[in-house]
Amino acid sequence: MDPDTSTTSVVGTAPETEVVTICQDLLRVDSTNFGPGRARGEAEMAGLVADLLTEIEATCRTYEPEPGRTTLVADWAPEGTDMSRPVLMLHGHSDVVPADASDWTVPPFSGEIRDDCLWGRGAIDMKGFLAMVLSAMRARHRRGEVPSRPVRFILFADEEASGTLGSSWLGPHHPEVFDGVTEAISEIGGFSVTTPQGRRGYVVQAAEKGLWWFRMTATGLAGHGSMRNPDNAVARICAAVDRIVAHRWPDLHHPVQEAFLDSYSRLWGVDVDHDDLEGSLAGLGPLSRMVGAASSQMVTPTVLSAGYKVNVIPTAASAELDARFVPGHDEEMIAQIKDLAGPGITFETIAYRPSVEAPFDGPVVDAIRSAIDAEDPGAMVLPFLNSAGTDAKGFARLPDGRTIRCYGCTPLKLPEDFDFISLYHGVDERVPLDSLAFGARVVDHILEEA
């Protein structure tokens, strides 16, 4: 058989040809980020991805704020690309959160295929998207087809620790990396939800909350645990945390959130009760938690530190909290938290990252709509406000005043009963094989049309 017309050759040009294999290779790299200063595997991930991109004649370069904390930047504009158009940025992160193998059904860095899914830490967050993009780009190269405009692919380090050594470092220190970029696509969004009528909607991030990670410290009088102490630092910090957690934050009715809730009410036939938002959103399944958290500010205590012996009252006690603010409401949230904490509490910022929002129109949004419709005719695209965060916080607004429209679209056509949201940072993280293939085809359409 002529090799140019063989089945293997034809299959090899499909956008999903390599998506599973590439994703397996990425999952088998242990790129765990344990928190500030404690990560591994990011340089290995960058090297693996650079090899795949170099094969299609992309130009690659790396940046390292610290040894081993590698961010890869690659430009792909094969001959025939319309260089008069602005650059489209596709980005993701190489690091993953820790996984305790004793909790998992399969080894978390095995890249094992089981039950028609690919299993491993990062399958959803977010090595699956990296594999979709790489597979689609490489397939286009084999077909001799160019993207609609120049593409810049960035693989960031350190996203799982708020991007301090990744996107939040690259933006201020190397703003030239973003020259020519007007729009960017990455996580979180693009996955499907199914209406009661069986119609699918794909939620695409058009905005995301900002974050303020902070440490509160109370000081007091040290003493013996057997005696009364009205100046107890532990009691003071606990009381401050309790007041903050007990506060009921008002619904801020952000336009993107309201647009999503209006679509949900119409498509699911539910009257949304803002006083019981998660209950009203039960039809979304696990996604209700993410959407429900987007209507108001959210503050969650995560770390308490105090004392060294059970019968000794310490001089100081501290708490670390994760605060997420609706776009445009950061200053009022911080002021409210400090007021709730009360006197005698000092504050230290661990990380501050701005919120992100972009108009839901333009060539990238049009391309996302068209691409999803091509692969799932009749499906809807629903913009939403992400209650979590992405690397976009590091560059959506650059120090020199430039802005980049950032969207979250990791396209996944999911089975109706697949508990996708619970697998983010969860045990037995996995992604259906068919969903990976679907995503690669959608990315291919976006590269053609954006």
LONUVO-257057 format. One line per field, with one value per residue (C-alpha): residue in three letters; x, y, z. Coordinates in nm, 3 decimals. Example, Ala and Ser with C-alpha at 12.3 -4.5 7.8 and 13.67 -1.06 7.14 Angstrom:
BEGIN
aa: [ALA,SER]
c1: [1.230,1.367]
c2: [-0.450,-0.106]
c3: [0.780,0.714]
//
This chain:
BEGIN
aa: [MET,ASP,PRO,ASP,THR,SER,THR,THR,SER,VAL,VAL,GLY,THR,ALA,PRO,GLU,THR,GLU,VAL,VAL,THR,ILE,CYS,GLN,ASP,LEU,LEU,ARG,VAL,ASP,SER,THR,ASN,PHE,GLY,PRO,GLY,ARG,ALA,ARG,GLY,GLU,ALA,GLU,MET,ALA,GLY,LEU,VAL,ALA,ASP,LEU,LEU,THR,GLU,ILE,GLU,ALA,THR,CYS,ARG,THR,TYR,GLU,PRO,GLU,PRO,GLY,ARG,THR,THR,LEU,VAL,ALA,ASP,TRP,ALA,PRO,GLU,GLY,THR,ASP,MET,SER,ARG,PRO,VAL,LEU,MET,LEU,HIS,GLY,HIS,SER,ASP,VAL,VAL,PRO,ALA,ASP,ALA,SER,ASP,TRP,THR,VAL,PRO,PRO,PHE,SER,GLY,GLU,ILE,ARG,ASP,ASP,CYS,LEU,TRP,GLY,ARG,GLY,ALA,ILE,ASP,MET,LYS,GLY,PHE,LEU,ALA,MET,VAL,LEU,SER,ALA,MET,ARG,ALA,ARG,HIS,ARG,ARG,GLY,GLU,VAL,PRO,SER,ARG,PRO,VAL,ARG,PHE,ILE,LEU,PHE,ALA,ASP,GLU,GLU,ALA,SER,GLY,THR,LEU,GLY,SER,SER,TRP,LEU,GLY,PRO,HIS,HIS,PRO,GLU,VAL,PHE,ASP,GLY,VAL,THR,GLU,ALA,ILE,SER,GLU,ILE,GLY,GLY,PHE,SER,VAL,THR,THR,PRO,GLN,GLY,ARG,ARG,GLY,TYR,VAL,VAL,GLN,ALA,ALA,GLU,LYS,GLY,LEU,TRP,TRP,PHE,ARG,MET,THR,ALA,THR,GLY,LEU,ALA,GLY,HIS,GLY,SER,MET,ARG,ASN,PRO,ASP,ASN,ALA,VAL,ALA,ARG,ILE,CYS,ALA,ALA,VAL,ASP,ARG,ILE,VAL,ALA,HIS,ARG,TRP,PRO,ASP,LEU,HIS,HIS,PRO,VAL,GLN,GLU,ALA,PHE,LEU,ASP,SER,TYR,SER,ARG,LEU,TRP,GLY,VAL,ASP,VAL,ASP,HIS,ASP,ASP,LEU,GLU,GLY,SER,LEU,ALA,GLY,LEU,GLY,PRO,LEU,SER,ARG,MET,VAL,GLY,ALA,ALA,SER,SER,GLN,MET,VAL,THR,PRO,THR,VAL,LEU,SER,ALA,GLY,TYR,LYS,VAL,ASN,VAL,ILE,PRO,THR,ALA,ALA,SER,ALA,GLU,LEU,ASP,ALA,ARG,PHE,VAL,PRO,GLY,HIS,ASP,GLU,GLU,MET,ILE,ALA,GLN,ILE,LYS,ASP,LEU,ALA,GLY,PRO,GLY,ILE,THR,PHE,GLU,THR,ILE,ALA,TYR,ARG,PRO,SER,VAL,GLU,ALA,PRO,PHE,ASP,GLY,PRO,VAL,VAL,ASP,ALA,ILE,ARG,SER,ALA,ILE,ASP,ALA,GLU,ASP,PRO,GLY,ALA,MET,VAL,LEU,PRO,PHE,LEU,ASN,SER,ALA,GLY,THR,ASP,ALA,LYS,GLY,PHE,ALA,ARG,LEU,PRO,ASP,GLY,ARG,THR,ILE,ARG,CYS,TYR,GLY,CYS,THR,PRO,LEU,LYS,LEU,PRO,GLU,ASP,PHE,ASP,PHE,ILE,SER,LEU,TYR,HIS,GLY,VAL,ASP,GLU,ARG,VAL,PRO,LEU,ASP,SER,LEU,ALA,PHE,GLY,ALA,ARG,VAL,VAL,ASP,HIS,ILE,LEU,GLU,GLU,ALA]
c1: [0.000,0.122,0.221,0.073,-0.274,-0.252,-0.495,-0.209,-0.120,-0.479,-0.530,-0.200,-0.333,-0.635,-0.608,-0.665,-0.403,-0.149,-0.358,-0.370,-0.004,0.115,-0.105,0.033,0.389,0.307,0.126,0.429,0.638,0.603,0.575,0.435,0.424,0.428,0.413,0.663,1.013,0.916,0.846,0.988,0.956,0.884,1.211,1.152,0.802,0.938,1.198,0.942,0.705,0.990,1.092,0.738,0.719,1.065,0.961,0.703,0.957,0.829,1.086,1.132,1.294,1.287,1.284,1.387,1.349,1.507,1.691,1.446,1.141,1.114,0.860,0.863,0.763,0.720,0.621,0.458,0.392,0.468,0.511,0.178,0.052,-0.112,0.150,-0.055,-0.292,-0.230,-0.085,-0.316,-0.179,-0.250,-0.115,-0.111,0.093,0.331,0.289,0.028,-0.087,0.041,-0.116,-0.098,-0.060,-0.214,-0.546,-0.554,-0.690,-0.393,-0.049,-0.106,0.186,0.128,-0.081,-0.285,-0.585,-0.876,-1.254,-1.215,-1.041,-0.685,-0.589,-0.326,-0.256,-0.299,-0.529,-0.781,-0.566,-0.419,-0.204,-0.506,-0.537,-0.165,-0.199,-0.500,-0.309,0.011,-0.173,-0.376,-0.073,0.134,-0.152,-0.187,0.185,0.157,-0.133,0.062,-0.207,-0.125,-0.305,-0.525,-0.269,0.060,0.041,0.237,0.232,0.341,0.394,0.407,0.571,0.427,0.057,-0.045,0.135,-0.034,0.222,0.484,0.761,0.554,0.301,0.308,0.686,0.701,0.457,0.651,1.001,0.957,0.658,0.808,0.697,0.343,0.422,0.158,-0.080,-0.439,-0.627,-0.543,-0.707,-0.642,-0.829,-1.091,-1.395,-1.496,-1.645,-2.003,-2.309,-2.636,-2.979,-3.287,-3.384,-3.053,-2.899,-2.537,-2.398,-2.026,-1.926,-1.645,-1.468,-1.507,-1.406,-1.239,-1.219,-0.903,-0.729,-0.573,-0.389,-0.302,-0.174,-0.332,-0.131,-0.245,-0.006,-0.074,0.065,0.246,0.163,0.067,-0.227,-0.371,-0.452,-0.697,-0.543,-0.759,-0.476,-0.458,-0.326,-0.479,-0.825,-0.789,-0.693,-0.969,-1.226,-1.106,-1.130,-1.477,-1.604,-1.470,-1.611,-1.950,-1.988,-2.250,-2.110,-2.369,-2.449,-2.267,-2.454,-2.153,-2.274,-2.108,-2.249,-2.595,-2.583,-2.498,-2.772,-3.025,-2.927,-2.945,-3.290,-3.420,-3.261,-3.318,-3.658,-3.556,-3.624,-3.287,-3.303,-3.003,-3.049,-3.003,-2.790,-2.626,-2.964,-3.111,-2.818,-2.855,-2.932,-2.567,-2.448,-2.102,-2.055,-2.310,-2.037,-1.813,-2.092,-2.247,-1.918,-1.891,-2.174,-2.004,-1.674,-1.540,-1.294,-1.175,-0.939,-0.683,-0.389,-0.367,-0.036,0.011,0.190,0.447,0.328,-0.018,0.024,0.192,-0.003,0.206,0.296,0.163,-0.087,-0.157,-0.404,-0.375,-0.682,-0.774,-0.988,-1.142,-1.298,-1.545,-1.392,-1.394,-1.446,-1.102,-1.049,-1.385,-1.331,-0.989,-1.123,-1.419,-1.193,-0.969,-1.272,-1.415,-1.084,-1.093,-0.819,-0.485,-0.457,-0.177,-0.194,0.065,0.000,0.115,-0.006,-0.231,-0.353,-0.597,-0.929,-0.969,-1.258,-1.299,-1.584,-1.747,-1.714,-1.451,-1.267,-1.163,-1.513,-1.659,-1.407,-1.489,-1.861,-1.802,-1.558,-1.790,-2.084,-1.878,-1.808,-2.135,-2.406,-2.672,-2.466,-2.461,-2.169,-2.235,-1.989,-1.930,-1.741,-1.479,-1.458,-1.103,-0.805,-0.571,-0.236,-0.423,-0.393,-0.025,-0.063,-0.423,-0.316,0.054,0.262,0.291,-0.087,-0.152,-0.445,-0.506,-0.849,-0.829,-1.074,-1.101,-1.182,-1.045,-1.300,-1.440,-1.760,-1.836,-2.074,-2.375,-2.293,-1.920,-1.830,-1.578,-1.552,-1.482,-1.175,-1.000,-0.720,-0.910,-0.828,-0.836,-0.819,-0.901,-1.041,-1.247,-1.051,-1.334,-1.331,-0.960,-1.017,-1.310,-1.095,-0.816,-1.063,-1.212,-0.865,-0.790,-1.100,-0.998,-0.652,-0.824,-1.078,-0.968]
c2: [0.000,0.349,0.496,0.834,0.680,0.423,0.421,0.502,0.813,0.939,0.877,1.048,1.380,1.388,1.642,1.377,1.134,1.185,1.336,1.029,0.936,1.290,1.319,0.990,1.114,1.435,1.253,1.030,1.332,1.395,1.774,1.813,2.160,2.134,2.509,2.794,2.674,2.308,2.179,1.932,1.822,2.160,2.168,1.811,1.905,2.208,1.991,1.732,1.994,2.183,1.866,1.819,2.181,2.190,1.902,2.134,2.416,2.626,2.860,2.787,2.974,2.931,3.157,3.058,3.291,3.010,2.695,2.431,2.661,2.669,2.850,2.764,3.017,2.895,3.082,2.893,3.078,2.850,2.994,3.118,3.240,3.581,3.782,4.101,3.965,3.980,3.682,3.421,3.290,2.937,2.865,2.611,2.512,2.223,2.176,1.972,1.950,1.664,1.319,1.056,0.726,0.532,0.706,0.629,0.333,0.355,0.512,0.886,0.928,0.611,0.755,0.436,0.377,0.214,0.219,0.430,0.704,0.823,0.839,1.050,1.364,1.647,1.466,1.746,2.015,2.061,1.824,1.714,2.061,2.071,1.743,1.873,2.181,1.994,1.718,1.969,2.182,1.880,1.741,2.072,2.063,1.714,1.831,2.136,2.370,2.695,2.863,3.163,3.386,3.355,3.133,3.176,2.873,2.928,2.653,2.824,2.702,2.740,2.798,2.580,2.819,3.131,3.178,3.355,3.190,3.161,3.394,3.651,3.672,3.667,3.955,4.216,4.088,4.002,4.193,4.158,3.793,3.922,4.156,4.130,3.917,4.038,3.724,3.412,3.074,2.830,2.675,2.675,2.618,2.455,2.147,2.042,2.036,1.876,2.035,1.835,1.827,1.657,1.961,2.037,2.371,2.444,2.685,2.917,3.145,3.515,3.638,3.505,3.614,3.768,3.631,3.760,3.500,3.651,3.575,3.721,3.729,3.796,3.857,3.832,3.747,3.416,3.213,2.887,2.697,2.633,2.999,3.249,3.472,3.748,3.829,3.487,3.510,3.175,3.280,3.614,3.466,3.204,3.473,3.680,3.381,3.301,3.654,3.651,3.308,3.390,3.707,3.681,3.842,4.008,3.897,4.142,4.054,4.061,4.087,3.763,3.574,3.717,3.626,3.267,3.248,3.387,3.120,2.850,2.964,2.959,2.632,2.433,2.587,2.689,3.012,3.108,3.191,3.411,3.326,2.956,2.972,2.632,2.472,2.647,2.530,2.163,2.086,2.161,1.881,1.936,2.252,2.418,2.465,2.659,2.873,2.931,3.063,3.325,3.555,3.698,3.736,3.417,3.382,3.040,2.968,2.707,2.714,2.772,2.804,2.852,2.715,2.449,2.277,2.200,2.374,2.689,2.985,3.120,3.481,3.470,3.281,3.310,3.200,3.188,3.251,3.227,3.523,3.543,3.865,3.940,4.159,4.524,4.460,4.386,4.701,4.679,4.310,4.370,4.658,4.447,4.157,4.385,4.539,4.196,4.076,4.352,4.530,4.376,4.173,4.234,4.135,4.005,3.944,3.603,3.658,3.903,3.838,4.060,3.951,3.901,3.979,4.018,4.105,3.792,3.881,3.909,3.657,3.414,3.390,3.353,3.076,2.895,2.904,2.784,2.510,2.365,2.376,2.195,1.906,1.912,2.066,2.256,2.292,2.627,2.829,2.986,3.245,3.215,3.373,3.136,3.132,2.994,3.131,3.078,3.205,3.486,3.688,3.738,3.908,4.008,4.357,4.420,4.679,4.894,4.926,4.668,4.431,4.084,3.928,3.597,3.309,2.965,2.690,2.341,2.174,1.851,1.679,1.487,1.202,1.340,1.145,1.226,1.413,1.640,1.919,1.683,1.550,1.889,1.832,1.517,1.149,0.931,1.231,1.110,1.221,1.021,0.928,1.044,1.381,1.427,1.349,1.590,1.862,1.817,1.853,2.169,2.322,2.241,2.436,2.728,2.738,2.747,3.017,3.242]
c3: [0.000,-0.081,0.259,0.166,0.138,0.417,0.706,0.943,0.744,0.738,1.110,1.181,1.058,1.287,1.571,1.837,1.705,1.982,2.257,2.482,2.431,2.496,2.803,2.938,2.893,3.078,3.360,3.415,3.508,3.880,3.877,4.227,4.378,4.758,4.814,4.832,4.748,4.731,4.383,4.135,3.776,3.617,3.421,3.303,3.189,3.002,2.829,2.724,2.582,2.411,2.229,2.097,1.982,1.829,1.604,1.444,1.410,1.698,1.853,2.224,2.510,2.887,3.193,3.545,3.843,4.045,3.931,3.817,3.825,3.449,3.234,2.863,2.595,2.237,1.922,1.637,1.313,1.018,0.672,0.543,0.883,0.870,1.059,1.037,1.299,1.676,1.859,2.013,2.340,2.461,2.807,3.084,3.387,3.438,3.813,3.997,4.357,4.575,4.556,4.830,4.645,4.935,4.867,4.494,4.302,4.061,4.113,4.062,3.821,3.617,3.334,3.344,3.119,3.297,3.243,2.926,3.126,3.157,3.524,3.696,3.893,3.645,3.401,3.453,3.613,3.361,3.159,2.960,2.807,2.733,2.545,2.348,2.234,2.150,1.964,1.760,1.672,1.569,1.357,1.176,1.105,0.956,0.739,0.626,0.767,0.940,1.230,1.157,1.329,1.521,1.828,2.150,2.377,2.738,2.994,3.332,3.648,3.997,3.922,4.214,4.451,4.305,4.026,4.236,4.032,3.715,3.558,3.838,3.801,3.422,3.371,3.573,3.489,3.121,2.984,2.635,2.640,2.593,2.304,2.032,2.243,2.260,2.370,2.567,2.629,2.914,3.209,3.381,3.164,2.840,3.007,2.942,3.164,3.057,3.088,3.194,2.825,2.738,2.571,2.653,2.760,2.774,3.050,2.943,3.188,3.112,3.459,3.770,4.129,4.269,4.575,4.894,5.099,5.434,5.782,6.096,6.417,6.771,7.060,7.430,7.767,7.802,8.107,8.274,8.129,8.475,8.542,8.394,8.130,7.979,7.736,7.565,7.207,7.110,7.226,7.049,6.711,6.734,6.807,6.512,6.277,6.408,6.342,5.987,5.904,6.058,5.850,5.577,5.265,5.038,4.686,4.457,4.135,3.903,3.540,3.426,3.724,3.666,3.296,3.387,3.648,3.401,3.145,3.411,3.525,3.168,3.055,3.374,3.450,3.801,3.992,4.140,4.511,4.595,4.964,4.885,4.576,4.592,4.658,4.356,4.145,4.237,3.872,3.791,4.016,4.168,3.957,4.187,4.450,4.213,4.070,4.411,4.547,4.272,4.381,4.688,4.866,5.023,5.313,5.430,5.722,5.624,5.870,6.248,6.433,6.805,7.106,7.173,7.492,7.625,7.959,7.825,7.693,7.403,7.336,6.978,6.765,6.394,6.131,5.753,5.541,5.174,5.064,4.716,4.594,4.318,4.045,4.149,4.520,4.662,4.870,5.043,5.121,5.280,5.486,5.604,5.705,5.912,6.080,6.163,6.307,6.566,6.759,6.841,6.519,6.270,5.903,5.660,5.291,5.170,4.813,4.637,4.282,4.095,3.955,3.580,3.347,2.972,2.733,2.597,2.232,1.960,1.739,2.012,2.160,1.811,1.739,2.064,1.982,1.627,1.732,1.995,1.756,1.491,1.730,1.925,1.703,1.892,2.209,2.391,2.523,2.864,3.004,3.378,3.666,3.806,4.185,4.173,3.982,3.690,3.561,3.385,3.707,3.628,3.290,3.215,3.320,3.261,3.449,3.136,3.112,2.841,2.887,2.749,2.715,2.901,2.867,3.022,2.774,2.826,2.598,2.737,2.630,2.948,3.031,3.217,3.535,3.539,3.861,3.697,3.956,4.246,4.064,4.067,4.322,4.421,4.462,4.146,3.911,3.560,3.227,2.975,2.663,2.438,2.613,2.543,2.175,2.163,2.318,2.066,1.779,1.931,1.980,1.615,1.508,1.729,1.572,1.233,1.311,1.600]
//
